[in-house]
């Protein structure tokens, strides 16, 4: 059976088995990749991955299952298991599936893979590191061409198909000079073409260069409250924390979100516009439909400082009575750029840090964040004063959203489109400071 035929067959089998409502998604993915370890090519391989996702609702009870075999026997077993799970689940009136609105086919393919070019770019990157950054150790690199197709159908008549193709690359590196070594750092990008050398992708060269500069770090000598410039490389620290703590399904259903009643109100500096943008032209192979069965659309999370939407699925929306999110692409984010050049932003800071990576525990419902600044640099009197080590940063994310500086420059890596953002009121301390 084709993937479309498999999806339709599974859907019909769920209905015949007693499902009141059902949905089915079939994914077919192929990955052709090169691996590098310790500056040397170590592996070339092709991986195939087929997946079947089933959801059944019977008497307001939900069953879900995912399997990685698409033969008829495996599909039949998955259907039987899905119905069994639904029969034993607790009733939940908020469970539902998407209504049919407009069925669509999306083509995000980029043509056939050019593995020769991909190898050439990968080899070129190794040579450039060796020539231009001799103290860098490339601990690992994966470069790959990903392609595939997804078919979605549900018992309300909704149907979507998506075909995609893209190149992905990830690197992990550190600097070493004799007995001295830096903390590891990494970079990842998703590409629709191989027209640009990997070292010249947004922020890649900067992060590699800064690893070499981090071989002689300094400790913050005293505890102080200052400003932190969060680079696009450290996007999880702010933007994902906002989504997870205040906008996510879990925080809204259990009532812990501090923004649960803030829709339509001002929650941040009016300069901040923060969006989820799977349709953005610089987001490669972005989401086109949700697992619930809705066509994905770009959505404002915060616009001009005002909270515009939550990160709720259909279930979360029905459970809380709040609007459903227009997409579930919560990693495909954009922050609108500002008017201030990054160099000027740095010049305006007397005491602070440039933060590239953050290591800390997941923040709680209060929004308190605390952890270690990694691959980061001290800013003193408007200049970058050197790399840092063993430096703690702590703040409350809601408090710091009230006063934000946003750079004119932005970085796009195929997953997100982000500027450098400056936040005030962050507590910064080194090892041993009080």
C-alpha positions in Angstrom: 0.0 0.0 0.0 1.1 3.6 -0.6 1.4 5.8 2.5 -2.0 7.5 1.6 -3.6 4.1 1.3 -2.1 3.0 4.6 -3.5 6.0 6.4 -7.0 5.5 4.9 -6.9 1.8 5.7 -5.9 2.4 9.3 -8.6 5.1 9.7 -11.3 2.9 8.4 -10.1 0.0 10.6 -10.3 2.3 13.7 -13.9 3.3 12.8 -14.9 -0.4 12.2 -13.4 -1.3 15.6 -15.7 1.1 17.4 -14.0 4.5 17.4 -16.4 7.4 17.5 -13.7 9.7 16.1 -10.2 8.9 14.9 -7.2 10.3 13.1 -4.2 8.7 11.5 -0.8 10.1 10.3 1.8 8.2 8.3 5.4 9.5 8.1 8.1 8.4 5.6 11.5 9.8 6.2 14.9 9.2 4.6 18.2 10.6 6.0 21.5 10.5 4.1 24.3 11.7 6.4 28.1 12.1 7.0 29.5 12.0 10.5 32.8 13.5 11.7 34.5 12.8 15.0 37.8 14.4 16.2 38.3 16.2 12.9 38.0 13.1 10.8 35.2 11.6 8.7 33.9 8.5 10.6 30.7 7.4 8.9 28.5 7.7 5.9 25.0 6.1 6.0 21.4 6.2 4.9 18.6 5.7 7.4 14.9 5.1 6.7 12.2 5.7 9.2 8.5 4.9 8.7 6.0 5.8 11.4 2.3 5.3 12.0 0.4 7.5 14.5 -3.1 6.6 15.6 -5.7 8.3 17.8 -9.1 6.9 18.6 -11.8 8.4 20.8 -14.5 6.0 22.0 -17.1 7.1 24.5 -15.0 10.2 25.3 -12.0 8.0 26.1 -8.8 8.5 24.1 -6.3 5.9 22.9 -3.1 6.7 21.1 -0.2 4.7 19.7 2.8 5.0 17.5 4.5 2.2 15.6 7.4 2.1 13.1 6.1 -0.7 10.8 3.5 -0.2 8.0 2.8 -3.7 6.9 -0.9 -4.8 7.1 -0.3 -7.1 10.1 1.5 -4.3 12.1 -1.2 -1.8 11.2 -4.0 -4.2 12.3 -2.3 -4.8 15.6 -1.7 -1.1 16.2 -5.4 -0.5 15.5 -6.5 -3.2 18.0 -4.0 -1.8 20.6 -5.3 1.8 20.1 -8.9 0.8 20.6 -7.9 -1.2 23.7 -6.1 1.8 25.2 -9.2 3.9 24.6 -11.5 1.4 26.2 -9.4 1.4 29.4 -8.8 5.2 29.6 -10.6 7.6 31.8 -13.4 9.6 30.2 -12.4 13.1 29.1 -14.9 15.3 27.4 -12.2 17.7 26.2 -10.8 15.1 23.8 -11.7 15.8 20.1 -10.3 15.9 16.6 -10.2 18.8 14.1 -13.2 19.6 11.9 -12.7 19.5 8.1 -12.0 23.1 6.9 -9.9 22.9 3.7 -7.8 19.9 2.6 -4.4 20.7 1.2 -1.2 19.3 -0.3 2.1 21.0 0.6 5.3 20.6 -1.4 8.4 21.7 0.4 10.8 19.6 -1.6 14.1 21.1 -2.9 14.9 18.6 -5.6 17.2 15.6 -5.4 20.0 15.6 -2.8 23.5 16.6 -3.9 25.6 14.3 -1.6 28.7 15.2 -3.5 28.2 18.8 -2.7 27.3 18.0 0.8 30.6 16.1 1.3 32.5 18.9 -0.4 31.1 21.5 2.0 31.8 19.2 5.0 35.4 18.7 3.9 35.8 22.4 3.2 34.6 23.2 6.8 37.2 20.8 8.2 40.0 22.4 6.2 38.9 25.9 7.1 38.9 25.1 10.8 42.4 23.6 10.5 43.7 26.7 8.6 41.9 29.5 10.3 41.2 28.2 13.8 44.1 25.8 14.6 43.2 25.6 18.3 39.7 24.3 17.6 38.9 20.6 18.1 35.9 19.6 16.1 34.5 17.0 18.5 31.6 16.1 16.3 29.8 17.1 13.1 26.8 15.7 11.3 25.7 16.9 7.9 22.7 15.3 6.2 20.0 15.5 3.6 16.6 14.8 5.1 13.5 14.1 2.9 10.1 12.6 3.4 6.4 12.7 3.2 3.6 12.9 5.8 -0.1 12.0 5.2 -2.8 12.9 7.7 -6.5 11.9 7.7 -9.2 12.0 10.2 -12.8 10.8 10.5 -14.2 14.3 10.0 -12.8 14.3 6.5 -9.7 16.4 7.1 -6.8 15.4 4.8 -3.3 16.9 4.5 -0.1 15.8 2.7 3.4 17.3 3.0 6.5 16.5 1.0 9.8 18.0 2.2 13.5 18.1 1.6 16.3 20.0 3.4 19.9 19.9 4.5 20.8 19.8 8.2 24.2 20.4 9.8 25.3 20.3 13.4 28.7 20.8 14.9 30.2 20.5 18.4 33.6 22.0 19.1 35.9 23.3 21.8 39.3 25.0 21.9 42.5 23.4 23.2 46.0 24.9 23.7 48.4 22.7 25.7 46.8 22.1 29.0 44.2 24.7 28.5 40.8 24.0 27.1 37.5 25.8 26.6 33.9 24.6 27.3 32.3 22.9 24.4 29.9 24.8 22.2 27.9 23.9 19.1 25.9 25.2 16.2 23.1 23.9 14.1 21.4 25.0 10.9 18.7 23.8 8.4 19.3 24.8 4.8 17.4 24.7 1.5 20.7 24.9 -0.5 24.4 24.4 -0.1 25.3 27.8 -1.7 27.2 29.0 1.3 30.2 27.5 3.2 29.2 26.1 6.5 31.7 28.4 8.4 29.9 31.4 7.0 26.4 30.5 8.2 24.9 33.0 10.6 26.9 33.1 13.9 28.9 29.9 13.1 32.2 31.7 12.6 31.5 34.0 15.6 31.0 31.0 17.9 34.0 29.2 16.7 36.2 32.3 17.1 34.9 32.9 20.6 35.8 29.4 21.6 39.4 30.2 20.9 39.0 33.4 22.8 37.7 31.4 25.8 41.0 29.7 26.5 41.9 32.3 29.1 38.7 33.0 31.0 38.4 35.2 34.1 36.2 35.0 37.2 33.8 37.7 38.1 35.4 39.2 41.2 32.2 40.5 42.9 28.5 39.9 42.8 26.5 42.6 41.0 23.3 43.4 39.2 23.7 44.3 35.6 22.6 43.7 32.0 22.8 40.6 30.0 22.9 40.4 26.2 21.3 37.1 25.2 22.6 36.1 21.8 20.5 34.1 19.3 22.6 31.1 20.2 21.0 31.1 23.7 17.4 31.3 22.6 16.2 28.6 24.9 17.0 30.7 28.0 14.3 33.3 27.3 11.9 32.3 24.6 11.4 28.6 25.4 11.2 29.5 29.1 8.3 31.9 28.4 6.5 29.2 26.4 7.1 26.4 28.9 6.4 28.4 32.1 3.5 30.6 31.1 1.9 29.5 27.8 2.1 25.7 27.8 -0.7 23.3 28.1 0.5 21.9 31.4 0.9 25.3 33.1 -2.5 26.5 32.0 -4.4 23.3 32.8 -2.9 23.0 36.3 -3.3 26.8 36.8 0.3 27.5 37.7 0.9 30.0 34.8 1.3 33.5 36.0 -0.2 34.6 32.7 -3.3 32.4 32.8 -5.6 35.5 32.9 -3.3 37.9 31.0 -4.5 37.3 27.4 -4.9 40.7 25.7 -2.9 42.6 28.5 0.6 44.1 28.5 3.2 41.6 29.8 6.4 43.0 28.3 8.2 46.0 27.0 6.2 47.4 24.0 9.3 46.9 21.9 8.9 43.1 22.1 7.1 41.2 19.3 7.6 37.4 19.7 6.0 35.0 17.2 5.8 31.4 16.1 6.4 31.4 12.4 6.4 28.0 10.6 5.5 29.7 7.3 8.3 32.3 7.5 10.4 32.2 4.3 13.5 31.7 6.3 12.2 28.8 8.3 13.1 25.7 6.3 10.6 22.8 6.0 8.4 24.4 8.7 5.2 22.8 10.0 2.2 23.0 7.7 -0.4 21.2 9.7 -0.7 20.2 13.3 -1.1 16.7 14.7 -4.6 17.7 15.7 -5.5 18.2 12.0 -5.5 21.9 11.5 -3.6 23.9 8.9 -0.7 25.7 10.5 -0.6 29.5 10.5 1.9 32.0 11.8 0.9 33.4 15.2 1.7 36.4 17.4 2.6 35.2 21.0 3.5 38.7 22.2 2.8 41.7 20.0 4.1 45.2 21.0 4.3 43.8 24.6 0.8 42.5 24.7 0.1 38.8 25.1 -1.8 37.5 22.1 -2.0 33.7 22.3 -1.2 30.6 24.3 0.5 27.4 23.3 -2.6 25.2 23.5 -3.6 22.2 21.4 -7.2 21.4 20.6 -7.4 19.4 23.8 -5.8 22.2 25.9 -8.1 24.7 24.4 -11.2 22.7 25.2 -9.9 21.8 28.7 -9.1 25.4 29.7 -11.7 27.3 27.6 -8.9 29.4 26.1 -8.1 29.9 22.3 -6.3 27.1 20.5 -2.8 28.0 19.1 -2.6 28.5 15.4 0.4 26.1 15.2 2.4 23.8 17.3 5.8 24.9 15.9 7.0 26.3 19.2 10.6 26.1 18.1 10.0 28.0 14.9 10.2 31.4 16.5 10.8 35.0 15.4 11.5 38.1 17.5 11.1 41.3 15.6 14.4 43.3 15.3 14.9 46.7 16.9 16.7 49.8 15.9 19.9 49.5 17.9 23.1 48.1 16.3 24.7 45.4 18.5 27.9 47.4 18.8 26.0 50.3 20.2 24.1 48.0 22.6 27.4 46.8 24.0 28.8 50.3 24.3 25.8 51.2 26.5 26.6 48.6 29.2 28.8 49.5 32.1 28.6 46.1 33.8 27.1 43.0 32.2 27.8 39.9 30.2 27.3 38.6 26.6 25.6 35.2 27.0 26.0 32.5 24.4 25.0 29.4 26.4 23.2 28.7 29.6 23.2 25.7 31.9 20.6 25.5 34.6 17.6 23.6 36.0 14.2 24.1 34.5 12.6 27.2 35.9 9.5 26.9 38.1 6.1 28.5 37.7 7.3 31.7 39.3 9.7 32.3 36.4 12.8 32.3 38.6 15.8 31.3 36.5 19.3 30.4 37.9 22.2 28.8 36.3 25.7 29.0 34.8 26.7 31.2 31.9 28.7 29.2 29.4 30.8 30.4 26.4 30.1 33.9 27.6 32.0 37.2 28.0 32.2 40.0 30.5 31.2 43.5 29.4 32.8 46.5 31.2 32.5 50.1 30.4 31.1 49.4 27.0 33.6 46.9 25.8 34.0 43.1 25.7 36.5 42.6 28.6 37.2 38.9 28.2 35.8 35.4 28.5 34.2 34.2 31.7 34.2 31.0 33.7 32.2 29.7 36.7 29.7 32.6 36.4 26.2 32.4 37.8 23.3 34.4 36.5 19.9 34.6 38.1 16.7 36.6 37.4 13.0 36.4 37.2 11.9 36.3 33.6 8.7 38.3 34.1 10.6 41.1 35.8 13.2 41.4 33.1 10.7 41.5 30.3 9.7 45.0 31.3 12.8 46.6 29.9 14.4 45.1 26.8 16.9 46.3 24.2 16.7 44.6 20.8 19.4 44.7 18.2 19.0 45.7 14.6 20.9 42.5 13.5 19.2 39.1 13.5 20.4 35.6 13.1 18.6 33.0 11.0 19.6 29.3 11.1 16.6 27.8 9.3 14.9 27.1 12.6 14.4 30.5 14.1 14.9 34.2 13.3 16.3 36.0 16.4 18.1 39.3 17.3 20.4 39.9 20.2 18.3 41.0 23.2 19.5 43.0 26.3 17.8 42.5 29.7 18.4 44.5 32.8 18.2 43.5 36.5 20.1 40.2 36.2 22.2 39.1 39.2 25.7 38.1 38.1 28.3 36.4 40.4 31.5 34.4 40.1 32.7 31.5 42.2 33.3 32.5 45.8 31.5 35.9 45.5 28.9 36.8 48.1 
